[in-house]
Amino acid sequence: MSSKLYFKYGTLNSSKSSNLLMTAHNYESQGKRVLILKPKTDTRSTSNMVESRVGISHECIDISTNDNIINIIKENDNIINNPLHALLIEEAQFLSKEQVKQLHYIAHEMNIPVLAYGLKNTYIDGQLFEGSSALLFYADSLQEIKTVCQWCERKATQNLRVVDGKPIYDGEPIKIGDVLQSKEYYIPVCGHHYFNPKL
């Protein structure tokens, strides 16, 4: 029986990194070995580290969209003496479609559970990230990590990009930013406030 590929998604500021780090802690506290990968596209955090806004962190391997994740697993999985018990992916939305297919292979053919954490939506009206779109297709399990809209009590489902105090709905899909208010930042919002922001 093969393992599964999980996609755990949410908006910005929905504690995705914290969830990943707690999962890593749970495995490691039982003496089980995990490997964490993070796309180099994410420039907000320190190289080779996954960091949460709540102050916890863990070492990881930074990868580019050209890297073959299957090869990385083979290099880091000592099946006899120290096998991998899980592969965790931070910022999975930045993966390529081919890399997501590699995750599917790792789960089903190498029998290593894969837990991918990331955004589902870009800030662009109606557009998904390449990695998220592929994960929605290939994942065996979809799990939403929920948070609330900045301006009401409804569930946040969208990432609103704000530049110079104005909402932005088009442009390049990958624009690195954070939720701290500045010249350019993001706000997790519900469907209503995505198109009717209180700016």
N, C-alpha and C positions, 0 to 999 in steps of 0.2 A: 504494500500500500504506500503510495507516494505522499510526500508532504504537500503543502499548499503554498500558493502565492497570495499574500494578503495585501490589499491596498487600503491603508488607513488615511483618510483625507479630511481636510477641513480648511477653513479660511485662515488668513493670517491671524496670529495671536490666539489660536485655539489650543495651544499646548501640545502641538504635534511633537516638537523636539523633546519636551518633558516626558511625553508618553514613550517615545523611543528609548530615552535614557533609563526610565523606570523598567522597561522591558529588559534592557541589557542588564540592569542591576539584578532583576529577578532570576535571570538565567545564571549569572555569575555567582550569585549567593548560594546557588545549588551546585557549584563546581562545574557548571557547563560553559563551554566556550562559544563566544559570539564574535562575528566580524562585522564592523560597521563601515559602510562606504558612503561618501558624500561627493556629489558632483562639484568640480572646481568652479562651475558657474556661480555657485553661492559664494559671494565675496564678503558677506557680512560678518562671518565668523573667522576665527583663527584657522590657519592651515592645519590640516590633519587633526582637527578637533570638532566635535559636535558640542555646541553650547546652548543652554536654555536660558531664557530671560530670568528664570528663578534662581540661577546661579550654579547649576550643576553642569558637568561636562564629562566627556569621555573621548579617548583617542579614537581616530578613525583613519581610513585611507582615502585620500582625495583622488577622484578619477575624472578623466576627460570623456567626452562623448565618443572618442575613438577607441577607448579601452574595451577589451573583451572581458566581461565580468566572469565568465566561465574560467578563463585562464587565471584570473586573480584568485578565484576559489581554489583551483588546483594547486596554486603556489602556496596557499595558506592553510590547506586542509591536510593535516597529518592523520589519515584515517585510522591507523593502528594505535598510535600513542596519544594523540591529542585531537580528536575529530571536532569539526565544527557542529554545533548544535543548532545554530540559527544564523542567518544573514539578515542584517538590518540595513535599510537604505534611508538616509536622510535626504530631504529635498528631492524626492523621486520625480517630481514634475519636470526636472531638468535632464532626465535620461532621454536617450534616443529610443525610437520604437524598437530598433534591433537589440538594444540593451534590455528592454523589458522582455523581449522574447527570450533572451538569455536567462533572465530571472525565472521565467516559466520553466525553462529547461532544468535549471538548478533545483527547483522545487520538485519537479516531476521525474526527472531522470537521475539526479544525484541525491534525491531524497533529503534535501536540506530545507527546512522551512524558511521562507523569505517573507519578511515584513517590511513593506515599503510605505514610508510616511511622506505626505506632501500635499500641495495644493491641488485642487481639481480644476479650478477656473483661473484664467488670466484676468486682468482688469478690463480686457477688451470685450465689448458687447458681443456675447455669443461664442467666444473662442476658448477652447481648452488648450492646455500645454500639450506638446507632443507626448511626453512621458505619461501624463495623466490620461490622455486619450487611449494610449496603448494599454495602460493598466486597467482602465474600465473594461477593455475588451478581453484581456488575458487573465486578469486576477480571478482566483477561485472564490475569494471572499472580499466584499466591500464593506468597510466599516467607517462610519462618519464620526469624526471627533468634533463635538459641538461646542459652540460658544454663542453669545448673544450679540445682537446688533448694537452698535455704539449708541444709537439714538432711540431704541425702543426695547421691548422685552422679547421680540420675535427672534427666532434662530437666524444667525448670520449665515448667508449662503453665497455672498459675493465679496470680492475684494475691490474696493473703490480706490482708484488712484486719484490723488489730489496734487495739482501743481499750481503754485501761486494762488491758492485758495479756490481753484476751480476744478470740477470733476473732469476726468479725461477718460474717453471711451474707445479710443483707437490709438494706433502706433505700433511699435515693436512689442511682440509678446513678452520678451524678457527684459524687464527693467528692474534692477535690484533696488530695493528700498526697505523701509521698516515702518513700524506703526507709530513711531515717535513723531509728533507734529514738527514739521520743518517746511522748507520751500517745496519739497516733493516727498510725499509719504502716502501710506495706505491706511484705509479704514475698513474693518470687517463690518458688513452691513447686511440687512435683510433685502429681499427683492424689491420692496417698496422704496426704501431709502437709497438703493442703488441708483434709481432714476430720479429720486426726489431727495437729494442730500440736504442736510441742515448745515450748510456752510455759510 
